[in-house]
Amino acid sequence: MNRNGQQPALGSFPVHRDPRGALGVAEFAGLPFQPQRMFWIFDVAADETRANHGHRVCEQLVFVQQGSVTGFTVDADRARFDFSLLPGQWVYVPVRHWLQINTFAPGSLVGVLASHPFDADEYIDSPDDLDT
């Protein structure tokens, strides 16, 4: 939990399956914030880690679109949350939380919805600085 009383949360998008395949849907009205940016992470080697930072003002919703990721770790104020995600599942990452993403299955695709446009100045580069 951060100093605003927020903590990570696990959720899922509706997934509709039929003989043609699967369709995942995100209705933005039901999310913890209104997204301003989206980006995706893919072609990550099995031994690589992504994210490794926090944000001062930007909230994120990290979700698996394809494959699986068994190493989502979110830390804040000495509280640690570990998640494993399959397609359609997401993790809400509030401000002032440290995010690490690792253990990508081959072919995995991870999407991220962000509450703010990119701004390198609002990044937190050390977990020791989450409260500064």
C-alpha positions as CSV (number, residue, x, y, z in Angstrom):
1,M,0.0,0.0,0.0
2,N,1.3,3.4,-0.9
3,R,1.0,6.6,1.2
4,N,-2.3,7.3,-0.5
5,G,-3.8,4.1,0.8
6,Q,-3.7,2.4,-2.7
7,Q,-2.5,-1.1,-3.3
8,P,-2.2,-3.3,-6.4
9,A,-5.3,-5.2,-7.5
10,L,-5.9,-8.2,-9.7
11,G,-8.7,-8.1,-12.3
12,S,-9.7,-9.5,-15.7
13,F,-11.2,-8.3,-18.9
14,P,-14.1,-10.3,-20.4
15,V,-13.0,-12.9,-22.9
16,H,-15.4,-14.3,-25.4
17,R,-14.6,-17.7,-27.0
18,D,-16.2,-19.5,-29.9
19,P,-14.9,-21.9,-32.6
20,R,-13.2,-19.0,-34.5
21,G,-11.0,-18.0,-31.5
22,A,-11.1,-15.6,-28.6
23,L,-12.0,-11.9,-28.3
24,G,-10.9,-9.9,-25.3
25,V,-12.7,-6.6,-24.5
26,A,-11.6,-3.7,-22.3
27,E,-14.4,-1.2,-21.4
28,F,-12.5,1.8,-20.1
29,A,-15.3,3.0,-17.9
30,G,-14.7,0.1,-15.6
31,L,-11.0,0.7,-15.1
32,P,-9.4,2.4,-12.0
33,F,-8.4,5.5,-14.3
34,Q,-9.0,6.9,-17.7
35,P,-6.1,5.7,-20.0
36,Q,-4.1,8.3,-21.9
37,R,-1.4,6.0,-23.4
38,M,-1.0,2.3,-24.3
39,F,2.2,0.4,-25.1
40,W,3.1,-3.3,-25.3
41,I,6.0,-5.5,-24.5
42,F,7.0,-8.5,-26.5
43,D,10.0,-10.6,-27.7
44,V,11.3,-10.7,-24.2
45,A,14.0,-13.4,-23.5
46,A,13.2,-15.8,-20.7
47,D,15.9,-14.5,-18.5
48,E,15.1,-10.7,-18.9
49,T,13.3,-8.4,-16.6
50,R,11.2,-5.4,-17.7
51,A,9.9,-2.3,-15.9
52,N,12.1,-2.1,-12.8
53,H,10.8,1.4,-11.9
54,G,7.9,3.2,-10.3
55,H,5.9,6.4,-11.1
56,R,5.2,9.5,-9.2
57,V,2.0,10.4,-11.0
58,C,1.2,7.7,-13.6
59,E,-1.0,4.8,-12.7
60,Q,-0.8,1.6,-14.9
61,L,-2.9,-1.4,-15.8
62,V,-0.6,-4.2,-17.0
63,F,-2.3,-7.1,-18.8
64,V,-1.4,-10.2,-20.7
65,Q,-2.7,-10.4,-24.3
66,Q,-1.0,-13.6,-25.3
67,G,1.0,-16.3,-23.5
68,S,1.7,-16.0,-19.8
69,V,3.9,-14.1,-17.4
70,T,4.5,-15.6,-14.0
71,G,6.7,-12.9,-12.5
72,F,4.7,-9.7,-11.8
73,T,6.0,-8.2,-8.6
74,V,4.7,-5.0,-7.2
75,D,6.3,-3.4,-4.1
76,A,5.3,-0.4,-1.9
77,D,6.3,0.6,1.6
78,R,7.6,-2.9,2.4
79,A,4.5,-4.7,1.1
80,R,5.1,-7.1,-1.7
81,F,2.5,-8.4,-4.1
82,D,3.2,-11.3,-6.6
83,F,1.0,-12.1,-9.5
84,S,0.9,-14.6,-12.4
85,L,-1.2,-13.6,-15.4
86,L,-2.9,-15.3,-18.3
87,P,-4.6,-13.6,-21.2
88,G,-7.3,-11.3,-20.2
89,Q,-6.0,-10.8,-16.6
90,W,-4.6,-7.5,-15.4
91,V,-2.8,-6.0,-12.5
92,Y,-3.5,-2.4,-11.4
93,V,-0.3,-0.6,-10.4
94,P,-1.0,2.6,-8.4
95,V,1.5,5.5,-8.2
96,R,4.6,5.1,-6.0
97,H,4.7,1.3,-6.4
98,W,7.8,-0.5,-7.8
99,L,7.0,-2.9,-10.7
100,Q,9.1,-5.7,-12.0
101,I,7.9,-8.0,-14.8
102,N,9.8,-11.2,-15.6
103,T,9.4,-14.9,-16.5
104,F,7.7,-14.3,-19.8
105,A,6.6,-17.5,-21.6
106,P,7.8,-17.7,-25.2
107,G,5.6,-15.6,-27.5
108,S,4.0,-13.6,-24.7
109,L,2.6,-10.2,-25.4
110,V,2.0,-7.8,-22.5
111,G,-0.1,-4.6,-22.8
112,V,0.1,-1.5,-20.6
113,L,-2.6,1.2,-20.2
114,A,-1.2,4.3,-18.6
115,S,-3.0,7.2,-17.0
116,H,-0.5,9.8,-18.3
117,P,1.6,10.4,-21.4
118,F,5.3,9.4,-21.2
119,D,7.4,11.6,-19.0
120,A,10.8,10.3,-17.9
121,D,11.1,13.0,-15.2
122,E,8.3,11.3,-13.2
123,Y,10.0,7.9,-13.1
124,I,11.2,6.6,-9.8
125,D,14.5,4.8,-10.5
126,S,15.1,3.1,-7.1
127,P,12.6,1.3,-4.8
128,D,14.2,3.2,-1.9
129,D,12.8,6.5,-3.4
130,L,9.1,5.5,-3.5
131,D,8.2,7.9,-0.7
132,T,10.2,10.9,-2.0
